[in-house]
Amino acid sequence: MVTNNMWGSLEDTEIVRTPTAILRGQAEILGKVTKKLLEGEVDVSTTRGGTFYIDLDITVPNLENYSYTVLRVKHSMLIYPLEIGKTVDGKDYVCDNEEEFIGDLGTILSSKEMRTVISALLSQAKGT
């Protein structure tokens, strides 16, 4: 029995950059700019209902892999809109698209509060 393709052509299906990929890129940059004194880690979990939770953490190898959670992203299988919560600046964000996500992520990662955390972690990492 021959089965017909009812999906149509999938060759032109749009592939978007996921929040996980964006966060992994930032995690990699953190390790490079701190010469591995601080390392970024991205942890992804899902629920049976299809909700994705993505944590961006900073790990300090010199402090027995101490870990600090910078933020948590929550989204459905459709990706956008997504929520950013548990942020270092104490604010919650809702992003309707990748451009908003990147803008809000930049605000969080370059915030005064994040600089204070980075300073403290680097000081402790270098002081061991």
C-alpha positions as a printed NumPy array, in Angstrom:
array([[ 0.   ,  0.   ,  0.   ],
       [ 1.422,  3.375, -1.05 ],
       [ 0.989,  6.233,  1.361],
       [ 0.659,  9.751, -0.022],
       [ 2.551, 12.656,  1.518],
       [-0.08 , 14.807,  3.2  ],
       [ 2.488, 17.087,  4.864],
       [ 3.203, 19.03 ,  1.735],
       [ 6.658, 20.403,  0.986],
       [ 8.685, 21.023,  4.129],
       [11.779, 22.228,  2.269],
       [10.904, 25.912,  2.655],
       [ 9.932, 25.661,  6.335],
       [11.36 , 28.548,  8.342],
       [13.953, 27.525, 10.942],
       [14.376, 30.096, 13.706],
       [17.164, 30.494, 16.226],
       [15.92 , 29.141, 19.543],
       [16.332, 30.842, 22.923],
       [18.461, 27.847, 23.938],
       [20.899, 28.494, 21.072],
       [21.073, 32.206, 21.892],
       [21.736, 31.528, 25.577],
       [24.376, 28.898, 24.757],
       [26.144, 31.499, 22.639],
       [26.207, 33.928, 25.569],
       [27.399, 31.171, 27.908],
       [30.296, 30.445, 25.561],
       [31.224, 34.138, 25.385],
       [31.316, 34.401, 29.199],
       [33.874, 31.585, 29.405],
       [36.041, 33.217, 26.741],
       [36.044, 36.739, 28.212],
       [36.78 , 35.493, 31.753],
       [39.444, 33.01 , 30.603],
       [37.297, 30.197, 32.055],
       [37.285, 31.677, 35.571],
       [33.519, 31.82 , 35.069],
       [31.655, 29.468, 32.802],
       [28.174, 29.846, 31.436],
       [25.884, 26.852, 31.452],
       [22.475, 26.368, 29.905],
       [20.134, 23.812, 31.42 ],
       [16.962, 22.828, 29.535],
       [14.01 , 20.932, 30.936],
       [10.526, 20.318, 29.613],
       [ 7.172, 19.316, 30.985],
       [ 4.928, 16.71 , 29.494],
       [ 2.597, 19.472, 28.342],
       [ 5.327, 21.009, 26.224],
       [ 6.59 , 23.899, 28.343],
       [10.312, 24.524, 28.036],
       [12.356, 25.898, 30.952],
       [15.843, 27.16 , 30.179],
       [18.17 , 28.328, 32.946],
       [21.273, 30.398, 32.271],
       [23.744, 29.743, 35.071],
       [27.236, 30.95 , 35.885],
       [29.511, 28.25 , 37.284],
       [32.785, 28.968, 39.081],
       [35.137, 25.991, 38.651],
       [37.602, 27.323, 41.286],
       [34.813, 27.347, 43.885],
       [33.87 , 23.673, 43.645],
       [31.633, 24.488, 40.663],
       [29.521, 26.97 , 42.606],
       [26.531, 27.863, 40.428],
       [24.531, 31.094, 40.215],
       [21.299, 31.273, 38.193],
       [21.144, 34.457, 36.121],
       [17.678, 33.939, 34.622],
       [15.045, 31.435, 33.534],
       [13.289, 31.442, 30.171],
       [ 9.898, 29.786, 29.833],
       [ 8.195, 29.111, 26.508],
       [ 5.828, 26.777, 24.743],
       [ 6.691, 24.607, 21.781],
       [ 5.849, 27.616, 19.574],
       [ 8.725, 29.586, 21.237],
       [ 7.193, 33.082, 21.164],
       [ 5.901, 34.75 , 23.148],
       [ 8.302, 33.727, 25.893],
       [ 8.853, 34.844, 29.465],
       [12.124, 35.701, 31.177],
       [11.962, 35.447, 34.953],
       [14.109, 34.863, 38.031],
       [16.422, 37.552, 36.682],
       [19.339, 39.14 , 38.477],
       [17.646, 42.535, 38.147],
       [14.443, 41.207, 39.753],
       [12.262, 42.06 , 36.749],
       [10.126, 39.824, 34.567],
       [10.04 , 40.217, 30.804],
       [ 7.691, 39.041, 28.047],
       [ 9.153, 38.831, 24.548],
       [ 6.999, 38.478, 21.447],
       [ 9.866, 37.71 , 19.055],
       [13.602, 37.066, 18.785],
       [14.446, 40.758, 18.484],
       [12.714, 41.556, 21.79 ],
       [14.35 , 38.545, 23.443],
       [17.836, 39.636, 22.37 ],
       [17.153, 43.212, 23.496],
       [15.872, 42.183, 26.92 ],
       [18.659, 39.632, 27.334],
       [21.202, 42.374, 26.63 ],
       [19.544, 44.607, 29.224],
       [19.736, 41.863, 31.847],
       [23.291, 40.716, 31.112],
       [24.708, 44.252, 31.045],
       [22.744, 45.491, 34.076],
       [24.334, 47.018, 37.155],
       [23.108, 44.051, 39.193],
       [24.774, 41.58 , 36.829],
       [28.036, 43.541, 36.968],
       [27.959, 43.315, 40.765],
       [27.467, 39.535, 40.608],
       [30.231, 39.096, 37.998],
       [32.594, 41.219, 40.104],
       [31.925, 39.16 , 43.227],
       [32.293, 35.827, 41.409],
       [35.516, 36.871, 39.676],
       [36.953, 38.193, 42.941],
       [36.235, 34.907, 44.677],
       [37.484, 32.83 , 41.745],
       [40.789, 34.725, 41.66 ],
       [41.122, 34.741, 45.454],
       [41.165, 30.964, 45.842]])
